[in-house]
Amino acid sequence: MFSKEESKKLRQEFWTSFGKEFPHKWLLYNTKMKEIQLKFTFSRKVAQVSLDIDDEDELIRAYYFEKMLSLQNVLKAEYLPEAIFDESYELPEGKIISRVYIEMPGVSVHNKKDWPGVKSFLAEDMLKLEEFFKDFQDFIKD
């Protein structure tokens, strides 16, 4: 078991090394849409690359999620065949968002042996997710 401080230090070490190995200006929060962000997640149980739809107004969230569902076939056929669509994804803090994501289960940020595979997974799949978002952002925005 790791203390909070040890866990924080490992997380920082992971993300610093990831940034050095994959020096790319990731889109992430710069989608120019306040409701939509692209995110990396790496916890004690799973690694994820996701497109998060986050708005307090459930109607706005549902509107953007419907747009994503309309693009589901093209996303899975041309970019990320393993994509999972979850209209009511619960974050660890209990907040509900809509999320389209790809995950690598059974890995832990606390296990350095997992890091090389997770780094490749995160970088490769985020590049594909960014490419998809850039190709369809005008449709998603409108």
Secondary structure, DSSP 4 states (H G I P E B T S, - for coil): ---HHHHHHHHHHHHHHHHHHS-----TT-SS-TTEEEEEEE-SSEEEEEEEE--SSHHHHHHHHHHHHHTHHHHHHHT-TT-EEEEEEEPTTS-EEEEEEEEEES--TT-GGGHHHHHHHHHHHHHHHHHHHHHHHHHHH-
